[in-house]
Each structure stands twice: as C-alpha cells, then as structure tokens.
Amino acid sequence: MRRFLLIGMVLLAAFGLSQEEWVTESFGPITWQQPSDWQKTPSLGLNSTGVFKGMSDGQTLTQGVGVFFIYDAGVEESLVSGLSQDASLVDQKEITWNGFKGRYYRFEGTDLVFDVRVFPMGMKDLAIWSFVAGNPPEEDLQSLERILSSVNVSEHVSLSNWKSSNDILEIFQSGNHIEGSLGERMIEGVMIENNIFGWWKRVDSPGTLGPSKFWDGAFSGRVEDGRLNLLFSDVEDPFSISDGTSVVFENVSGEIKHLPKESVSITESLFCRSVYENTPFATDDTFNLFDKRIVMWSNTDPFENSHIFKWEWYDPSGNLRETVYYIVAPVVETGYDYYDSVWGWIPSDGLGEKDLGNWKVSFYIDGERTAEGTFKFSREISMKTVETDTFRVDVPSYTYYELSEGIHYFIFDIADLTFAEIHYETEPLENGETVKTPNYEVNFIESSMPDYETGQNFLFWIVQFPEKEGQYLYMSFYALEEDFKRLESVFEKILNSLELK
C-alpha cells in the first residue's frame, strides 16, 4: 500500500483559512471537535471518515496533519499491515480510552509519522489514525492534538458484552443488534424488548438460508431475570419457529440492554429496476424478459435501530417463488443519522415465458406483514420516443434521458451503468465496418474495456450515422458483458429506430 493510497487526496495548493471556528462532528460510535475549515479525508474503502489540513503535489500530502476515524471489522490487522509498507513500527503498547482497552502503534517514515489507536467495540474495531507529513505549522499540530483529545463516545451509543458462565456463549450488543458465538456456531440477530430473533451457522458451513443465503438456520429466544432461553431450528424464518433445539443459560454475566420497541411505518411502496443513493430508479408496474432485477422499494418514517425485513415473492400461479431477508444494523454502526427507506429484490434475468403474468409481493418487518404490492411480468418491452431538433429515437419507456453539455444520455440501469449516448462530430468514424439499419448505412465498431474495480468486462458499440450539414451523429451503447448480451436485441431495436431530421 503506497503512501498516496493511504493518505492520497486532491488538495488546493494551500489552505490558509482561519481555524478560529470549531464544530462538533460525529461518525459511528464517536463524536469529536474540529476546525470548520479543515478538509474532509477521502474514503479508504472502509467505513471511515476524517479531516486534514495541508499542502500537496498532485495526490500526495507533502506537508500537513490529519486524522482518519475507521469503524469496521478487522481494522487493526489490515491497517497495521498497510502502514508497515510505508513506515517502520517504532512503538506499540496497551492503552485505555473511555473504559475500552486497546493498542497504540507508532510508525515513522521519511517525513511521515503515523499514530494509531485501535479499540475493539463489540464485533468491530474503532481506529483513530492520525498522521503528520513534512513540517507543518505548530498551530496545525496543536489543532490536531485538540481534535484527538476531543474524541468521545456518542451519547447515543449502547454497547455491551455478555457471556455464559462457561464461556460457550459470547454476545456483543450494539443498540438492539447482537452478534457473537455459541461454541462452533456464529449468530446474529436483533433484540425486540426481551425477545431475540436471528440466524445461526456453523463456522465452516457455506450457508444457504437467511440474509445473503449465509446462514444454516434461525433461532429465537427470550431474556428474563438474567436467564437466557434460546431455541435453534433449521427453518429460515426466526419468527415462525415452533420447535428445535433448546439451550438455556442460567447465569449470563454482563449487561443485557433492553431497548423500547421501535416501530417502522411504511409511507409508500413501489417497484423499480435499481436503487441509486437510496432513490428508486426506473420505477414501473410492468417488467419484461430483458430486465435484470425487480426491486420493491419502500419509503418509511425515520428509524434508527436494527430490524429484520422479509419479502415474499409469489408468481402468477400463487406459488412462493422467492423469500428475501435483510437485517439492517443500527445507525450507530453504519454512520447514518437515520434510515428512511428499505428495499429487496429478485433477479429477473432467470425468469422465462412460464413466469409471465401478475406477481404479488408481501413485505414483513420484524415478523409482521406491513405492505403488499403487485406487478406484471410481460414478454414485450414497452418503448417511448425521444425527439429533438435533429433526431428521433425509440427507447425503453423507463429510460432516463438527459442532455448535458451537448451529449444526449439514455440511462437504462443506474446500478450497473448500462446506457447509450448520442453526440455529434465533424469527422467520420475510422476503421469501422459498414452495416445497414432500416433507414441508413452506418459505420460500426464493437469493442470492450475492463472494469478494474470489479474485474468484469464492458462491451460497447460505436455507430456513426451519415453526414448531415457537415456533422456526423454518433450513437454508442455501453454495458457489462453479461448485460450487453442480454440486451443486444433491445439495443438493435433502439438503433434501428433512429431517424435523422
């Protein structure tokens, strides 16, 4: 891990703003104070945030100070390993902070110092990673120390650890969310007043049930006067367990925190093809054989705690075809202020002619049916016409169209970035082959490019239409390789519909 990847950031040449105003910020389980003019750190690919002040050349901080706050699982090992590639470990020791025991590490490199404090908090680590690059002004060093000394546990945090007297059971509780182990079993669930619901799996099992098909079965339980009763079953739904293996723990040490039940109210439910930044994209009540997924999205009143969501998908014959579960962690673990939407989906690219007709979806929150919805699965794709001063073209009815800086964008799927675009150039396409549409002879190129983030491959078409008034209309299509093959006939239909004016 190179230095510019660890603390890489695009800066202005210098920051000379006043640091007189300090503001309070929060993230995950902590709060802190910082100068209002300091810059926000870039993402580390972890659940992180932070601030810095300094100067750079390109993407490397050459002089300055800053701090990252990271709250995620397995942070300590990965962070220490990564920093060791840029600096030498010169000190480490055990430390305490706000009642939490942790470890301190100091790394020194060429014009670079890292200080890392890591505290296990439940199933996750809180890392406070500060750094000094070059020779920053003394006032910036003092500000960094003031930031670090201001870090505190948020008043909204409710963390505890409880275990059985024989240590077979160990549970970490964050709000009403629990994670832990029972012998060779992993468990995760939610507490609803005195009751517990969740899933279990053997450590070496691949899992087939529950959220992400990760678990081996479900469990339910109840806490009364320090006595913990758990019932383990091979069924999938923790709210429908009638029998199974009962385990009773008479003396559970630690603080089991009981929180008031939080109700989640649905204000709206609809269907769409994907979700972008919590917002439904390409909403519809009719889907077709060319769609990749069908999503049921629900808007809710704000909520903060952990909950179990379930969607039951019934086909036109009334058969339960798919059950989708999702367990949301409390906001203190995710860094959100609150949640106000939730969604579940099924892949539709595996559906066929036998699945055409009207489907029904039942939505459950913590075992209670809360909403229902219906949609139609159709053979044909519905089209609409987009018309401008220079062309007209037919696209799927759910397409998002936008004209930006002379480029016409047609977005078909925001989640996987499937889109087409039209623009004009004064030169014809070179090295293309000639193909015919119903209206024109066009120049055509098909090629590909890798997506380095996912390791997948993008396919694209570039099509140049005949010259008109000294300009050539270019139309291009882009999609992941597997999506492109599924949509190729749709792209051809769009291409064949285009007419120049």
TORKE-380739 format. One record per residue (C-alpha): x, y, z. Coordinates in steps of 0.001 Angstrom, whole numbers, plus 524288, in hexadecimal, padded with zeros to 5 digits. Example, Ala and Ser with C-alpha at 12.3 -4.5 7.8 and 13.67 -1.06 7.14 Angstrom:
<sites>
8300C7EE6C81E78
835667FBDC81BE4
</sites>
This chain:
<sites>
800008000080000
8069080C6C7FB83
806288191B802E0
7FDB481FE37F8CB
7F3A88150A7FA2C
7F39681643808E6
7F2CF824F3809F4
7F0C7828727FBAA
7E82E834317F9C2
7E62383EEA7EFE1
7E8D484BFE7F65D
7E9B585A277F2DC
7F79A85F5A7F2B6
7F6328645880094
7EC098669080B0C
7ED768732F81279
7DFE9874CB8182C
7DD2A8786882626
7DC2C86D5A8300A
7D5218755D83A50
7C7F386EC38386E
7C6C4860E583D9E
7BB60857DB83AF0
7B6D584AE78409B
7B63283F2D8377B
7B1F98311083953
7B48882403832C7
7B0A68164A836BF
7B21E8155484591
7B9E6821F7847BF
7B967830C484798
7C48983A8A8469F
7C772848F38446D
7CEE084E89838D4
7D1E285B7583226
7C6DE85E89828B6
7D0338617B81D69
7D77D8547881D85
7D55484BA2811D8
7CE4C83E8D8120F
7D704832B980FD2
7D47C829AE80441
7CE8381C4B805FE
7D7B18113180987
7CED2806AA80442
7CAF4804348126E
7C07B809F081B20
7C84C8165381D88
7C87D8251581E09
7D1C382FA4822DB
7D7CD83D08820A6
7E4EC842BF81CD2
7EBFD84F5F819C8
7F809850B781158
7FE64852578041C
800C1848987F937
806F4846127EC26
7FCFC83EDB7E41A
7F6F0834757ECDC
80153833777F786
800C183B6780400
80E648413F80513
80BF58497D81122
800AB8490781A8E
7F93B841E882525
7ECC583A17825E9
7E52282F0C82BFD
7DD108239C826FD
7D24C81D6E82F1A
7CF7680F6782AE0
7C4B7806CF83079
7C4577F95E82A54
7C7957EB1082C83
7D5C27E6B082BE9
7DB437F47082B1C
7E7047F29983400
7EDDC7E7F082C45
7EBA07EDF681EDA
7EF227FBCA8231B
7FBB17F7F282A12
7FFB67EF5C81E9F
7FD1E7FA3C814DB
8045C804CC81C54
8101A7FBCE81E03
8126E7FCE080F68
814C480B8B81049
81AE680D3781D9E
821A8805A182867
81AD680190834E6
8225A8084583FEB
8192C8069B84B8B
80D3A7FEFC84FE9
806597FD4485CFD
7F9597FACC863A3
7F0E2806AA86696
7E35B809DB86BEC
7D97C814028677D
7CBCF8165B86CD8
7CBFD8090787353
7D023801E5866E9
7DD067FA8A8667C
7E4F37FB7785A07
7F25A7FC95853EB
7FAC2807EB84F84
8043480769843FA
80DE58118B83F22
813E0811178318B
81EA7819E482C6E
8230A81BA081E66
82990825F681607
822F7832C6819DA
8175E82ADA81E7F
81208826A482BCC
8061481E1482E5C
7FF9E81C4483BAD
7F540811AD83C8C
7EC2E80EAE847E4
7E332802E184630
7D8387FF2784F89
7CF927F31F84DDC
7C16F7F79884F63
7B89B7EBD184E51
7BB0B7E464841AB
7C1BC7F02883B76
7CE157F81783D99
7CEB4806B983F5F
7DB8980BCC839C9
7E025819B983C31
7EB3981B768326F
7F214828AE8328D
7FD5582CB6829CD
8075F8378982835
80E17839CE81B21
819D7842BF81931
81B3084E578224E
80DBC8545A82419
80BB2860EE82BE6
80B5685F9483A9C
7FD548649483B04
7F9048592B83268
7FFD184F7983B62
7F8E88558F84704
7EBD7854CF83FF2
7EE0B8466983D1D
7F0CB843BC84B7B
7E48384B1A84F36
7DC86842DA845A9
7E20E8363C84B38
7DF8583A5E8593F
7D16483DCE855E4
7CDBF83044850C4
7C31282A6385935
7B8F881F8B858CF
7ABFF8246C85394
7A10F8255E85D81
7989881D6C85423
7A1B2811AA854AD
79D2D805C285C2B
7A8087FB9585C25
7A8E77EFD786514
7AE987E235865DE
7A85A7D69486C89
7AC177C84A86DC4
7A88B7BB8D8744D
7AF9D7B6E38806A
7B6657AC13878BE
7BA5A7B58F86DD3
7B3777AD3986382
7AAB27B8C58603F
7B0397C65E85DBB
7A7E27D1658587D
7AB637DF438546F
79FE87E89D854C8
79F5B7F59E84D8E
792587FC2C84FA4
7889D7F13E84D1D
791B77EA4A84389
799067DE3D8484F
7A4327D644842A9
7AC277CB93848DF
7AEC47BD1B84A3A
7A9597B10A850C7
7B3D87A6A585082
7B65B7A3D784217
7AAB17ABEF83DD8
7AA777BA1583973
79E0F7C19C83C7F
798387CEC6838BB
78B287D4B683BFB
783157DF86841F7
77D577E1B884F71
76F3D7E61784FD1
76C8F7E99A85DF7
76FA07DCCA86540
76F547D42C85922
77A3E7D06484FCC
778D17CC4D84182
783877C901837ED
78B907BEE98308F
796817B54F8335A
7A0997ADDF82B7A
7ABD87A4A582DD7
7B8FA7AB2982C2E
7BD157A269820D6
7AFD37A232819EE
7AD487A95380D01
79F487AC5881131
792D07AC2A80900
7888C7B3AC810CD
785007C1378159A
78B7A7CE11811DE
794D87CC2F80663
792417BD708077A
79D297BD89811A1
7970F7B5E381CD6
793A17A7D28207D
7874E7AABF8282A
77FE87B416830EC
77E8D7B5BB83F95
775CD7BCE08490C
776F47BF5A8577D
773207C6F886370
77A557CD5486EC0
774257CD5287C44
77AFD7D08B8891F
788707CD46883CF
7839D7C05087E52
7853B7BEAE86F99
77CD47B4DE8682C
780837B240859F1
779B27A96585016
7818F7A55F8441C
77B007A034837D3
77E1A79C99829BC
772FF7A524824A1
775EF7B21D81E15
76C777BB6B824C1
7701C7BEB1832EB
7622E7C36C83569
75BDB7B667831E3
763B17ACB983A20
75AF87A2C6840E3
764F0798948450A
77369795F2844CE
77EEE7949784DFB
77D4679C0685AB7
789017A1C6861C4
787A77A84886F1A
791D77B0BB875EA
78EBC7B30288443
799437BCFB88767
79CDE7C6AF87CDE
7A6F47D0AF880F2
7A81B7DE4E87B68
79DAD7E85387870
792917E3E286FA4
78C6B7F09686B1E
77DDB7F0DE86871
779807FBCC85F73
76B858003585CEA
7656D7FA5A850C5
767178032C844E9
75C18802C383AF4
75F04804E482C8A
753EC80AF5824B7
753108099C815EF
74ECC815F280ED7
75017810FF800CC
753DE804A57F971
756E0803487EB05
75E7D7FB057E151
76A967FF007D9BF
776457F95D7D292
7811B7FE417DB82
783E1807A37E6B4
78DD0812B07E657
7914781A577F2A3
78526814DB7F96E
77C7D819B87EE4E
774DA8106C7E568
778F5810A17D715
7707380CCC7CB70
763E780B067D32C
75964802E07CCA8
74E3E7F9667CEDA
751AB7F12D7C2DD
75E7E7E9EE7C0E5
763187E1587B5C5
76C1F7D66B7B16F
777497E0017AF2F
777B77E5687BD11
782C17E1617C624
77BDA7E30A7D334
76EE97E71C7D919
76FC27EF607E573
765557F25E7EF82
769117FF557F5DE
76216804ED801B2
762D3812818076D
761C9812C781645
760E381C0B8218D
76EA981E0982728
773E2812E082F82
780F78100D83606
781138024C83BAB
783DA7F4D283641
778797EDC782FA4
775E17E17A827C9
76F3C7E38181A99
769517D8E081225
763867D8ED80472
75B6A7CD6C7FF71
75A567CCCA7F091
74E8D7C5417EB35
74DBD7C1967DCBE
7414A7C2707D45C
73D5C7B4B37D8C7
73DD27B8E17E706
74A187B11D7EA18
7542D7B6E57F35B
75FC97B8177EA18
769917BFAE7F235
76B5C7C4838001C
774F97CF9880253
779E87D36D80FDC
781B17DF308143B
786677E2F5821CD
78A327F1398231A
7943F7F55882D3E
79127800F583619
7956080E458313D
7A02E80EFC83B5F
7A70D80413833EC
7A4EA809728263F
7A732817F382866
799DB81C5782362
791B78260082B1F
7859881DBC82872
77F72814D681E37
7739A818B781644
772D980E2680BD9
7751A7FFA4809F9
774B37F6AA7FE2F
775BB7E8867FA03
7767B7E24D7EC9C
776E77D5F47E499
77EEF7D3817D849
775C77D34B7CC9A
77F667CF8B7C1ED
77CBF7C14C7C571
76E017C2597C396
767BE7BD867B708
75B287BBCF7AF62
7551C7B3497B9F6
756597BE897C3A1
74E687C8827BBE1
742E97CE867C300
73FC07D5A87CF9C
748C67D3F87DB56
7464B7D7767E99D
7500E7DB647F425
74D8E7DB55802D5
756A27E39B80B47
7592A7E089819AA
75FF67E87382449
764417E0DF83053
75ADC7D5DB82D0F
74EE27DE6582A91
749327E02081CF3
749D57EE9D81A19
7478C7F0A080B88
743DC7E9B67FEE7
746047ECF07F0AD
7437C7E74E7E333
74A417E8747D619
748E07E2787C89E
753717DA677C218
7520D7DC037B360
758187D6787A70D
7595C7E32679F81
760FA7EF3B7A334
759817FC137A30E
75FEA8071A79B4F
75EDD815E579AEF
763D181FF47912D
76E0382A3379460
76DD98351B78A4E
7773C84093788CB
7799D84AC377E45
782F6841AB77717
77E74833A67799C
773E282ADB77EFE
7762981D9B7854C
76E278134778C68
7733D80EAB799AA
76D8D806557A4B9
762BA80DAF7ABB6
76A2A80DDF7B8A7
7765C8143A7B2AF
77BB8820487B977
77F4782A7F7AF2D
787F8836597B159
78EF68401F7A89A
79BB9844AA7AECC
7A62084D047A82E
7A1FB848DA79A9E
7A11983A4679DB5
7940B8332279DFD
794248289C7A89F
78A9681D2E7A930
78C46815DC7B61C
7861D808547B6C8
78BCA803777C3BF
7929380C457CD94
79763801397D65D
79F8F7FA8E7CBE1
7A1808069C7C350
79A88801E37B71D
7985380D4E7ADEB
798E1813067A03A
79D368207679BD5
79C03828D578FA2
7A512833DF78BB0
7A9F183A7C77F4B
7B76783B087790E
7BCC88412176C9E
7C50583544768C0
7C036827BB764C9
7C34E81B6076C5C
7CFC6814A4767FB
7D20A805EC76720
7C3A8802AD7689E
7BBEA7F8B5760F9
7B0007FC63758FC
7A2DC7F74F75DBC
794F47FAAD759E6
789AA7FF717621C
77BFD8009575C33
77F0380EBD758C0
78DCB8102475709
79AFA80A3B75455
7A33680CB876071
7B12C80AA2764E2
7B1FB8014F7705D
7BC3C7FD3177A69
7BA987F35078569
7C5027F2F678FEF
7C7287F0C379E75
7CE427F64D7AA35
7D0D77F0EA7B7DC
7CA947F6167C43E
7D6307F5C57CD7A
7CDD57F7787D9B8
7C56A7EB6E7D765
7CE247E3607CE7D
7C2EF7E28A7C4C9
7C3177E6557B685
7BB6E7F1467AFE9
7B6D67EFCC7A1D7
7B35E7FB7A79985
7AE907FEFE78BF5
7B21380B6F784C9
7A96880E9C77922
7AB7581A0776FCF
79FD481E73767B3
7A0D78256C75A6E
7A5A883372759AC
79B7083E1E75A2D
79E9B84C8F75953
7ACF4849DD75BEA
7AADD841877681C
7AA438330F76B30
7A12382DB77758E
7A7FA823BE77E2F
7A03181A56786A9
7A6D88116F7909A
7A1FE806A9799A7
7A9008022F7A61B
7A65F7F6CD7AF64
7AD0D7EC157B705
7AF9C7E07F7AE29
7A5067D7BE7B3EA
79B2F7E2EA7B39E
79EE07E6B87A5BF
79C097D9087A0BF
78ED87D90E7A794
78B4D7E6757A20F
7914E7E55679484
784307E3DB78D9C
77F027EFC07951A
78ACE7F7C0790E6
7887D7F380782D2
77A447F7C2783ED
77E7A80521788DE
788BC8067A77E3E
77F4F802AC7736B
7755C80CB57780A
77E66818807771E
77AB28229176CCB
7824382ECB76942
77AC583B6676705
</sites>
